[in-house]
Amino acid sequence: MSRKRFKEEQIADFLRQAKEGMPDKALCEQYGFSITTLRRWKELHDGAIRNKLKKMESIAAVVYLAIIATSVLLAIVFDKVVGVLFIFLMLGYCVYYIVQFRKVSGLFISGDNVFLSRRGLGASNAFYLFSWIFVVLFTLFIISSAAVGVFRG
């Protein structure tokens, strides 16, 4: 097996320089590798990020289902207030998921890929959209409840 010419840290540095706007041709000439090699490195990096995003989606599916099922069961068995408390857990996880998804999708090499990753081509992003919808609806509910309280009081 042949020895690699560049270490992983060097490759990561090349990809960082490409992301920051250094032209591919200049980068390749400066460090002595081909444009084809740079493209291969970019594709491998993008594939790894897509896999991370897909894994996050599958974990989110389990977490959301568990939170919803627990909330409904507690509301049925005990009191609705106990079930409603899990809404705050859901809100916390939604915010956490949004932050993590944006952090991971931001690792793509170019800005175009970040856009694509959040629009469905990088990963199935149903939970990312669901998280945003939940956070917005929860915020609107809190604001409208506060407004009703002000008008009544």
C-alpha positions in Angstrom: 0.0 0.0 0.0 1.4 3.4 -0.9 2.1 6.1 1.6 -0.2 9.1 1.4 1.6 12.3 0.2 -0.5 14.6 2.4 -1.7 14.2 6.0 -5.3 14.7 6.9 -4.5 18.0 8.7 -2.9 19.3 5.5 -5.9 18.2 3.4 -8.2 20.0 5.9 -6.1 23.1 5.6 -6.3 22.9 1.7 -10.1 22.6 1.9 -10.2 25.5 4.4 -8.2 27.7 2.0 -10.5 26.7 -0.9 -13.5 27.6 1.3 -12.1 31.0 2.1 -11.9 31.8 -1.6 -8.4 30.8 -2.8 -8.8 29.8 -6.4 -8.5 26.1 -7.0 -5.8 26.4 -9.7 -3.6 28.6 -7.5 -4.0 26.2 -4.5 -3.1 23.2 -6.6 0.0 24.9 -8.1 1.2 26.2 -4.7 1.1 22.8 -3.0 1.7 20.5 -6.0 -1.5 18.4 -6.5 -4.0 18.2 -9.3 -7.4 19.9 -9.5 -8.9 16.4 -9.8 -7.4 15.5 -6.4 -8.9 18.7 -4.9 -12.3 17.9 -6.3 -12.1 14.3 -4.9 -11.2 15.7 -1.5 -14.1 18.1 -1.6 -16.5 15.3 -2.6 -15.3 13.0 0.1 -15.7 15.8 2.7 -19.2 16.7 1.4 -20.2 13.1 1.5 -19.1 12.8 5.1 -21.1 15.9 6.1 -24.2 14.6 4.3 -23.9 11.3 6.3 -23.7 13.3 9.5 -26.8 15.2 8.6 -28.7 12.1 7.8 -27.6 10.5 11.1 -28.8 13.6 12.9 -32.2 13.2 11.1 -32.6 9.6 12.2 -31.7 10.5 15.8 -34.2 13.4 15.7 -36.9 11.1 14.5 -36.5 8.9 17.6 -36.2 11.8 20.0 -39.3 13.6 18.7 -41.4 10.5 18.7 -40.3 9.7 22.2 -41.1 13.2 23.5 -44.5 13.3 21.8 -45.5 9.8 22.9 -44.4 10.5 26.5 -46.3 13.8 26.5 -49.5 12.2 25.3 -49.3 9.3 27.7 -48.6 11.6 30.7 -51.5 13.8 29.6 -53.8 10.8 29.5 -52.6 9.1 32.7 -52.1 12.1 34.9 -53.1 15.6 34.1 -52.9 17.7 31.0 -50.5 20.0 32.8 -47.9 17.2 33.1 -48.2 16.5 29.4 -47.8 20.2 28.6 -44.6 20.4 30.5 -43.1 18.1 27.9 -43.7 20.9 25.3 -40.8 22.8 27.0 -38.6 19.7 26.6 -39.6 19.6 22.9 -38.9 23.3 22.5 -35.4 22.8 24.1 -34.7 19.9 21.7 -35.9 21.9 18.7 -33.5 24.8 19.5 -30.7 22.3 20.1 -31.4 20.5 16.8 -31.5 23.8 14.8 -28.1 24.8 16.3 -26.5 21.5 15.6 -27.9 21.1 12.1 -26.7 24.6 11.2 -23.2 23.9 12.7 -22.8 20.6 10.8 -24.3 21.9 7.5 -21.9 24.9 7.8 -19.0 22.5 7.4 -19.6 22.2 3.7 -16.8 23.5 1.5 -18.6 26.2 -0.4 -21.5 28.5 0.6 -23.7 27.0 -2.2 -23.5 23.6 -0.5 -24.6 25.1 2.8 -27.7 26.4 1.1 -28.4 23.1 -0.6 -27.9 21.1 2.6 -30.6 23.1 4.4 -32.9 22.9 1.4 -33.1 19.1 1.1 -30.3 18.1 -1.3 -27.7 17.6 1.5 -30.0 15.6 3.7 -33.7 15.0 4.4 -34.4 18.1 6.5 -38.0 17.5 7.6 -37.0 17.8 11.3 -35.0 20.9 10.7 -38.1 22.6 9.2 -40.3 21.0 11.9 -38.1 22.5 14.6 -38.3 26.0 13.1 -42.1 25.7 12.8 -42.4 24.5 16.4 -40.2 27.3 17.7 -42.1 30.0 15.8 -45.6 28.6 16.7 -44.5 28.3 20.4 -43.2 31.9 20.4 -46.5 33.1 18.7 -48.5 31.3 21.3 -46.6 32.8 24.2 -46.9 36.3 22.7 -50.6 35.9 22.0 -51.2 34.5 25.6 -49.3 37.5 27.0 -51.3 39.9 24.9 -54.7 38.3 26.0 -53.5 38.6 29.6 -52.7 42.3 29.1 -56.1 43.0 27.6 -58.0 41.1 30.3 -56.0 42.5 33.2 
